[in-house]
Structure formats: C-alpha cells, structure tokens
C-alpha cells in the first residue's frame, strides 16, 4: 500500500505598514480629540484654582470677623495712617488682619497673573483681594464719585480718624459685599491691599475682567507698565459678604447699571430693582436714600 504523502504548508505572514493616508487620518483624529479635551482640562484646572481662591477669601472674611469682635464691631480700614515699619511704606488691611491669619499665602489667588512692582527690589507678597471703600463725604456720589462701601481709607492727619462701618450699621449683612478680587501691580504687602476709590468700578461694564486688563503708571520710571483688572474666573468673580459667606458671581450682578441719581430714580419710578450688594445701607429692593 502506498501512503499518501503529507505535505505541510507553511503560511508566510506578510507585515504591511500604515499607508500615508491612514497615518494622516489617525493624526487628524488625535488633533480633533485634543481640541475637544484640552479646553475641558483647562476649564477644570481653572475651576480648581477658583475654588482655592474662594477658600482663601473665606479665611480673610473669618479674620475680618475676628477683628471686628476685638474692635467694638468696627470693620478694618483699607489703609491706616502711615507708620514707618522698615521696608513698608503703608499700614494696610493685611497688617490689621495679620494677627488672625497664620499663612500669608492666602492673600494670593492662584489665578492672579498680574506682576507686582514696588519700584525697588522687593514688594513682599502679592495681595489679590480688596475691600469696598467708604467715605462719608462722597457716599452716594453727588460729585461723581461713589464711596458707599464699608472700609475707610486714611493716609494723613486730616483723615486719621476716618472710621469704617460698624456691624450694627449694616442692615443686611447677608446681602452686603465686603471683599472682592482686584488683581493689580499696586497690591502687595510692603504697601497695602489696593482698592478702588469709586465702588462702582467693581460693576462697571467698561472695566475689564481677567484675563483682560488695563495699564497705568505706578512707578514713575516705568510709564504704563502697571496692570489692573477685576479678578475673574470665566467671568465669575469671588466675593465675601459681611455675614461671612462667600460666593462666585458675575460682577455685573452686584448692582444695576448705571448707578447715578437720575438712573436710580428712573428705575424706582418704573418699579425696577435698585438692589445694590455693594451699598452699606441697602435694605431689600432699594437703597434707602433713593426709595
């Protein structure tokens, strides 16, 4: 008998590379995914920075509450009378609240990108937060300036005794903003927590929100090199209120615009809201002086 021969067949694998078109398709898909995901990751990182910033503000608000308890319920000033303290040239809110704050790093919002400059080699630590300004003689802005905030600003013998508002004077502490984000070259510990004289700047739609900013001259030898903006996180600014709570909101929601006597009275006549979260004597829907 003859046995049928067994012939084994060996399969030879042929390895083929990607074609140029296939590579281009893969690259295009990766680019599309990156374009979709990178903004998501960036927004997530900014949200985390905003949360840290809000936590910092809560700590500053807590320090302010402790200060008020120790000083007959008066809020701290933005700046006190000048007292030479080595390299410091001002006595600011950060100095007044220092006994109640253990970590100076909380004064800096991690999203604050504005460079600081004291016009010399040092500036101390940056300050990202500011306090609403109060001056009784300019209160509601009859001369074009509104200082209806909470915190006094004094720099010379004429206003050494300028006082901030006291807690009993504030009729709606849960609706009255005390501290907000202001990022500027001029705000640092060797000076003071810089401020806005006209409180309306905080809500002014003509003012920039971060990351936009305007320039001004701070150091005489560096014209138009200083920067300032209202701190913002995707158009959400962090605020603290007199009762201690903190929240993020669009700054234009803090008060109706424009804020002048004619516009306020026109809104009141039309039954529209004049609710102003930046005004120390606001109660309910209208500022009492313009009911």
C-alpha positions as a LaTeX table, in Angstrom:
\begin{tabular}{lrrr}
\hline
Residue & $x$ (\AA) & $y$ (\AA) & $z$ (\AA) \\
\hline
Unk1 & 0.00 & 0.00 & 0.00 \\
Unk2 & 1.11 & 3.31 & $-0.81$ \\
Unk3 & 0.62 & 6.03 & 1.81 \\
Unk4 & $-0.37$ & 9.39 & 0.60 \\
Unk5 & 2.41 & 11.87 & 1.08 \\
Unk6 & 1.69 & 14.62 & 3.64 \\
Unk7 & 2.87 & 17.96 & 2.50 \\
Unk8 & 2.85 & 20.61 & 5.19 \\
Unk9 & 2.07 & 24.08 & 4.08 \\
Unk10 & 3.75 & 26.91 & 5.86 \\
Unk11 & 1.91 & 30.19 & 5.93 \\
Unk12 & 4.15 & 33.14 & 5.45 \\
Unk13 & 2.88 & 36.30 & 7.21 \\
Unk14 & 3.45 & 39.47 & 5.35 \\
Unk15 & 3.69 & 42.55 & 7.60 \\
Unk16 & 2.31 & 45.65 & 5.97 \\
Unk17 & 2.84 & 49.20 & 7.35 \\
Unk18 & 0.33 & 52.04 & 7.50 \\
Unk19 & $-0.23$ & 53.97 & 4.37 \\
Unk20 & 0.27 & 57.72 & 4.35 \\
Unk21 & $-3.48$ & 58.29 & 4.20 \\
Unk22 & $-4.07$ & 56.08 & 7.24 \\
Unk23 & $-1.43$ & 57.97 & 9.22 \\
Unk24 & $-2.97$ & 61.29 & 8.29 \\
Unk25 & $-6.40$ & 60.06 & 9.40 \\
Unk26 & $-5.00$ & 58.97 & 12.79 \\
Unk27 & $-3.23$ & 62.30 & 13.25 \\
Unk28 & $-6.40$ & 64.16 & 12.36 \\
Unk29 & $-8.43$ & 62.15 & 14.90 \\
Unk30 & $-5.84$ & 62.84 & 17.63 \\
Unk31 & $-5.89$ & 66.55 & 16.78 \\
Unk32 & $-9.70$ & 66.66 & 16.98 \\
Unk33 & $-9.72$ & 64.87 & 20.34 \\
Unk34 & $-7.04$ & 67.23 & 21.66 \\
Unk35 & $-9.04$ & 70.25 & 20.51 \\
Unk36 & $-12.08$ & 68.90 & 22.35 \\
Unk37 & $-10.37$ & 67.74 & 25.55 \\
Unk38 & $-7.74$ & 70.45 & 26.18 \\
Unk39 & $-10.32$ & 73.20 & 26.85 \\
Unk40 & $-12.13$ & 70.80 & 29.19 \\
Unk41 & $-8.92$ & 70.12 & 31.12 \\
Unk42 & $-8.08$ & 73.82 & 31.14 \\
Unk43 & $-11.54$ & 74.71 & 32.49 \\
Unk44 & $-11.20$ & 72.03 & 35.17 \\
Unk45 & $-7.85$ & 73.42 & 36.28 \\
Unk46 & $-9.26$ & 76.95 & 36.40 \\
Unk47 & $-12.25$ & 75.71 & 38.40 \\
Unk48 & $-9.84$ & 74.19 & 40.92 \\
Unk49 & $-7.92$ & 77.47 & 41.15 \\
Unk50 & $-11.18$ & 79.35 & 41.64 \\
Unk51 & $-12.13$ & 77.01 & 44.48 \\
Unk52 & $-8.79$ & 77.68 & 46.18 \\
Unk53 & $-9.27$ & 81.39 & 45.67 \\
Unk54 & $-12.75$ & 81.24 & 47.22 \\
Unk55 & $-11.38$ & 79.28 & 50.19 \\
Unk56 & $-8.70$ & 81.95 & 50.67 \\
Unk57 & $-11.36$ & 84.65 & 50.66 \\
Unk58 & $-13.36$ & 82.79 & 53.30 \\
Unk59 & $-10.29$ & 82.79 & 55.52 \\
Unk60 & $-9.81$ & 86.53 & 55.04 \\
Unk61 & $-13.50$ & 87.05 & 55.86 \\
Unk62 & $-13.10$ & 84.96 & 59.03 \\
Unk63 & $-10.10$ & 87.10 & 60.03 \\
Unk64 & $-12.17$ & 90.22 & 59.44 \\
Unk65 & $-14.96$ & 88.89 & 61.65 \\
Unk66 & $-12.46$ & 88.21 & 64.45 \\
Unk67 & $-11.00$ & 91.69 & 64.04 \\
Unk68 & $-14.47$ & 93.24 & 64.33 \\
Unk69 & $-15.13$ & 91.35 & 67.56 \\
Unk70 & $-11.91$ & 92.72 & 69.04 \\
Unk71 & $-12.53$ & 96.33 & 67.90 \\
Unk72 & $-16.07$ & 97.10 & 69.08 \\
Unk73 & $-17.64$ & 95.66 & 65.91 \\
Unk74 & $-15.82$ & 98.09 & 63.61 \\
Unk75 & $-14.52$ & 96.67 & 60.35 \\
Unk76 & $-10.86$ & 97.11 & 59.46 \\
Unk77 & $-9.68$ & 100.03 & 57.34 \\
Unk78 & $-8.27$ & 99.61 & 53.86 \\
Unk79 & $-5.31$ & 101.68 & 54.93 \\
Unk80 & $-4.46$ & 103.30 & 58.24 \\
Unk81 & $-2.29$ & 106.27 & 58.99 \\
Unk82 & 1.25 & 105.82 & 57.80 \\
Unk83 & 3.62 & 104.27 & 60.33 \\
Unk84 & 7.24 & 103.59 & 59.26 \\
Unk85 & 7.92 & 99.87 & 59.54 \\
Unk86 & 11.27 & 99.17 & 57.95 \\
Unk87 & 10.76 & 98.50 & 54.26 \\
Unk88 & 7.00 & 99.06 & 54.47 \\
Unk89 & 5.58 & 102.38 & 53.30 \\
Unk90 & 1.94 & 101.82 & 54.32 \\
Unk91 & $-0.12$ & 100.18 & 57.03 \\
Unk92 & $-2.82$ & 98.23 & 55.26 \\
Unk93 & $-5.67$ & 95.81 & 55.83 \\
Unk94 & $-3.27$ & 92.87 & 55.58 \\
Unk95 & $-1.37$ & 94.29 & 58.59 \\
Unk96 & $-4.54$ & 94.86 & 60.61 \\
Unk97 & $-5.72$ & 91.30 & 59.97 \\
Unk98 & $-2.28$ & 89.70 & 60.37 \\
Unk99 & $-2.90$ & 88.53 & 63.99 \\
Unk100 & $-5.81$ & 86.43 & 62.72 \\
Unk101 & $-4.11$ & 84.91 & 59.66 \\
Unk102 & $-1.44$ & 82.27 & 60.03 \\
Unk103 & $-0.46$ & 81.85 & 56.40 \\
Unk104 & 0.28 & 84.88 & 54.21 \\
Unk105 & $-0.17$ & 82.70 & 51.12 \\
Unk106 & $-3.95$ & 83.01 & 51.41 \\
Unk107 & $-3.69$ & 86.62 & 50.21 \\
Unk108 & $-2.74$ & 85.35 & 46.75 \\
Unk109 & $-5.31$ & 83.89 & 44.37 \\
Unk110 & $-3.62$ & 81.15 & 42.29 \\
Unk111 & $-5.24$ & 82.57 & 39.13 \\
Unk112 & $-3.81$ & 86.05 & 39.70 \\
Unk113 & $-1.23$ & 86.52 & 36.93 \\
Unk114 & $-0.54$ & 90.26 & 37.35 \\
Unk115 & 3.14 & 91.07 & 38.17 \\
Unk116 & 3.81 & 93.20 & 41.27 \\
Unk117 & 6.28 & 96.07 & 41.45 \\
Unk118 & 7.21 & 98.26 & 44.43 \\
Unk119 & 9.54 & 100.30 & 42.24 \\
Unk120 & 12.51 & 98.74 & 44.03 \\
Unk121 & 13.88 & 95.22 & 44.55 \\
Unk122 & 11.15 & 93.79 & 46.80 \\
Unk123 & 7.40 & 94.02 & 47.33 \\
Unk124 & 6.74 & 91.37 & 49.99 \\
Unk125 & 3.89 & 89.05 & 49.00 \\
Unk126 & 1.16 & 89.76 & 46.42 \\
Unk127 & $-2.40$ & 90.58 & 47.51 \\
Unk128 & $-5.28$ & 89.55 & 45.26 \\
Unk129 & $-8.18$ & 90.83 & 47.36 \\
Unk130 & $-9.57$ & 94.26 & 48.10 \\
Unk131 & $-12.11$ & 95.86 & 50.44 \\
Unk132 & $-15.05$ & 98.06 & 49.44 \\
Unk133 & $-14.35$ & 101.73 & 50.12 \\
Unk134 & $-16.37$ & 104.02 & 52.40 \\
Unk135 & $-16.02$ & 107.78 & 52.72 \\
Unk136 & $-19.00$ & 109.58 & 54.24 \\
Unk137 & $-18.46$ & 112.86 & 52.39 \\
Unk138 & $-18.69$ & 111.13 & 48.99 \\
Unk139 & $-21.14$ & 108.42 & 49.95 \\
Unk140 & $-23.70$ & 108.22 & 47.12 \\
Unk141 & $-21.69$ & 110.03 & 44.52 \\
Unk142 & $-23.21$ & 113.54 & 44.35 \\
Unk143 & $-19.96$ & 114.80 & 42.84 \\
Unk144 & $-19.43$ & 111.89 & 40.50 \\
Unk145 & $-17.72$ & 109.54 & 42.96 \\
Unk146 & $-19.46$ & 106.83 & 44.95 \\
Unk147 & $-17.88$ & 105.55 & 48.17 \\
Unk148 & $-20.81$ & 103.63 & 49.65 \\
Unk149 & $-18.77$ & 100.57 & 50.64 \\
Unk150 & $-17.67$ & 99.56 & 54.14 \\
Unk151 & $-13.99$ & 100.28 & 54.77 \\
Unk152 & $-12.34$ & 103.62 & 55.50 \\
Unk153 & $-9.13$ & 104.81 & 53.84 \\
Unk154 & $-6.90$ & 107.22 & 55.76 \\
Unk155 & $-3.44$ & 108.46 & 54.85 \\
Unk156 & $-2.83$ & 111.81 & 56.57 \\
Unk157 & $-3.70$ & 113.89 & 59.63 \\
Unk158 & $-6.89$ & 115.18 & 58.01 \\
Unk159 & $-8.47$ & 111.71 & 57.90 \\
Unk160 & $-6.60$ & 109.76 & 60.56 \\
Unk161 & $-9.85$ & 109.27 & 62.41 \\
Unk162 & $-11.82$ & 108.09 & 59.37 \\
Unk163 & $-13.72$ & 105.05 & 60.51 \\
Unk164 & $-15.10$ & 102.04 & 58.73 \\
Unk165 & $-18.70$ & 100.98 & 59.12 \\
Unk166 & $-19.66$ & 99.02 & 62.22 \\
Unk167 & $-21.61$ & 95.77 & 62.10 \\
Unk168 & $-24.79$ & 97.25 & 63.68 \\
Unk169 & $-24.88$ & 99.91 & 60.95 \\
Unk170 & $-25.08$ & 97.31 & 58.18 \\
Unk171 & $-28.75$ & 96.49 & 57.78 \\
Unk172 & $-28.41$ & 93.44 & 55.52 \\
Unk173 & $-25.09$ & 91.69 & 56.28 \\
Unk174 & $-26.05$ & 88.68 & 54.18 \\
Unk175 & $-26.59$ & 90.93 & 51.14 \\
Unk176 & $-23.66$ & 93.31 & 51.59 \\
Unk177 & $-20.33$ & 92.58 & 49.90 \\
Unk178 & $-17.19$ & 93.28 & 51.92 \\
Unk179 & $-14.26$ & 91.80 & 49.96 \\
Unk180 & $-13.70$ & 91.18 & 46.25 \\
Unk181 & $-10.97$ & 90.20 & 43.81 \\
Unk182 & $-8.77$ & 93.02 & 42.49 \\
Unk183 & $-5.58$ & 91.99 & 40.72 \\
Unk184 & $-3.11$ & 94.79 & 40.21 \\
Unk185 & 0.59 & 95.60 & 40.15 \\
Unk186 & 0.00 & 98.01 & 43.05 \\
Unk187 & $-1.33$ & 95.48 & 45.59 \\
Unk188 & 1.30 & 93.84 & 47.83 \\
Unk189 & 2.30 & 93.52 & 51.46 \\
Unk190 & 5.00 & 96.21 & 51.57 \\
Unk191 & 2.23 & 98.62 & 50.62 \\
Unk192 & $-1.41$ & 97.71 & 51.20 \\
Unk193 & $-4.32$ & 95.78 & 49.69 \\
Unk194 & $-5.00$ & 98.20 & 46.84 \\
Unk195 & $-8.53$ & 99.49 & 46.43 \\
Unk196 & $-11.00$ & 101.27 & 44.19 \\
Unk197 & $-11.98$ & 104.71 & 45.45 \\
Unk198 & $-15.19$ & 104.63 & 43.41 \\
Unk199 & $-17.02$ & 101.46 & 44.43 \\
Unk200 & $-18.98$ & 101.49 & 41.16 \\
Unk201 & $-15.82$ & 100.37 & 39.33 \\
Unk202 & $-16.48$ & 96.86 & 40.63 \\
Unk203 & $-19.64$ & 96.56 & 38.49 \\
Unk204 & $-18.71$ & 98.96 & 35.68 \\
Unk205 & $-19.11$ & 97.09 & 32.35 \\
Unk206 & $-16.36$ & 99.28 & 30.88 \\
Unk207 & $-13.84$ & 97.74 & 33.27 \\
Unk208 & $-12.01$ & 94.59 & 32.17 \\
Unk209 & $-12.45$ & 91.12 & 33.62 \\
Unk210 & $-9.40$ & 88.88 & 33.86 \\
Unk211 & $-7.60$ & 87.80 & 31.77 \\
Unk212 & $-8.06$ & 91.25 & 30.20 \\
Unk213 & $-6.56$ & 94.26 & 31.96 \\
Unk214 & $-5.73$ & 97.92 & 31.51 \\
Unk215 & $-2.36$ & 99.59 & 32.02 \\
Unk216 & $-1.41$ & 102.61 & 34.09 \\
Unk217 & 1.68 & 104.23 & 35.58 \\
Unk218 & 2.61 & 103.07 & 39.09 \\
Unk219 & 6.38 & 103.55 & 39.14 \\
Unk220 & 7.35 & 106.91 & 37.68 \\
Unk221 & 10.31 & 105.36 & 35.86 \\
Unk222 & 8.08 & 102.74 & 34.22 \\
Unk223 & 5.24 & 104.57 & 32.47 \\
Unk224 & 2.21 & 102.47 & 31.52 \\
Unk225 & 3.76 & 99.22 & 32.71 \\
Unk226 & 1.46 & 98.56 & 35.67 \\
Unk227 & $-1.66$ & 96.41 & 35.17 \\
Unk228 & $-5.08$ & 96.20 & 36.82 \\
Unk229 & $-8.19$ & 94.07 & 36.38 \\
Unk230 & $-11.17$ & 92.79 & 38.31 \\
Unk231 & $-10.24$ & 89.22 & 39.21 \\
Unk232 & $-12.39$ & 86.70 & 37.37 \\
Unk233 & $-12.67$ & 83.00 & 36.59 \\
Unk234 & $-14.58$ & 82.54 & 33.34 \\
Unk235 & $-16.40$ & 85.82 & 34.13 \\
Unk236 & $-17.15$ & 84.70 & 37.71 \\
Unk237 & $-15.67$ & 86.90 & 40.46 \\
Unk238 & $-15.36$ & 85.73 & 44.06 \\
Unk239 & $-16.95$ & 87.88 & 46.77 \\
Unk240 & $-17.38$ & 87.64 & 50.53 \\
Unk241 & $-20.28$ & 89.16 & 52.43 \\
Unk242 & $-20.42$ & 90.74 & 55.86 \\
Unk243 & $-22.08$ & 87.68 & 57.39 \\
Unk244 & $-19.03$ & 85.63 & 56.35 \\
Unk245 & $-20.37$ & 83.63 & 53.42 \\
Unk246 & $-18.57$ & 83.68 & 50.08 \\
Unk247 & $-19.78$ & 83.08 & 46.56 \\
Unk248 & $-18.76$ & 83.46 & 42.92 \\
Unk249 & $-20.96$ & 85.52 & 40.63 \\
Unk250 & $-20.73$ & 87.79 & 37.59 \\
Unk251 & $-19.69$ & 91.17 & 38.98 \\
Unk252 & $-22.32$ & 92.99 & 36.92 \\
Unk253 & $-24.96$ & 91.33 & 39.08 \\
Unk254 & $-23.77$ & 93.18 & 42.17 \\
Unk255 & $-25.69$ & 96.37 & 41.28 \\
Unk256 & $-27.82$ & 97.80 & 38.48 \\
Unk257 & $-26.06$ & 99.98 & 35.93 \\
Unk258 & $-25.69$ & 102.87 & 35.58 \\
Unk259 & $-25.66$ & 104.00 & 39.21 \\
Unk260 & $-26.38$ & 107.71 & 39.34 \\
Unk261 & $-29.23$ & 109.69 & 40.87 \\
Unk262 & $-31.23$ & 110.04 & 37.64 \\
Unk263 & $-30.97$ & 106.35 & 36.70 \\
Unk264 & $-31.76$ & 105.17 & 40.24 \\
Unk265 & $-34.86$ & 107.35 & 40.44 \\
Unk266 & $-35.97$ & 106.29 & 36.96 \\
Unk267 & $-35.72$ & 102.60 & 37.90 \\
Unk268 & $-37.60$ & 103.22 & 41.14 \\
Unk269 & $-40.37$ & 105.07 & 39.28 \\
Unk270 & $-40.67$ & 102.16 & 36.85 \\
Unk271 & $-40.83$ & 99.62 & 39.67 \\
Unk272 & $-37.45$ & 98.15 & 38.71 \\
Unk273 & $-34.88$ & 96.92 & 41.21 \\
Unk274 & $-32.17$ & 99.15 & 42.65 \\
Unk275 & $-30.80$ & 96.35 & 44.80 \\
Unk276 & $-27.11$ & 97.10 & 45.32 \\
Unk277 & $-24.99$ & 94.44 & 47.03 \\
Unk278 & $-22.07$ & 96.87 & 47.31 \\
Unk279 & $-24.02$ & 99.53 & 49.24 \\
Unk280 & $-23.68$ & 99.54 & 53.05 \\
Unk281 & $-27.21$ & 100.79 & 53.68 \\
Unk282 & $-29.15$ & 98.79 & 51.13 \\
Unk283 & $-32.17$ & 97.00 & 52.51 \\
Unk284 & $-34.49$ & 94.87 & 50.47 \\
Unk285 & $-35.05$ & 96.05 & 46.93 \\
Unk286 & $-33.96$ & 99.68 & 47.06 \\
Unk287 & $-31.15$ & 101.73 & 48.54 \\
Unk288 & $-32.99$ & 103.75 & 51.25 \\
Unk289 & $-31.65$ & 107.11 & 50.06 \\
Unk290 & $-33.33$ & 106.58 & 46.70 \\
Unk291 & $-36.69$ & 104.99 & 47.55 \\
\hline
\end{tabular}
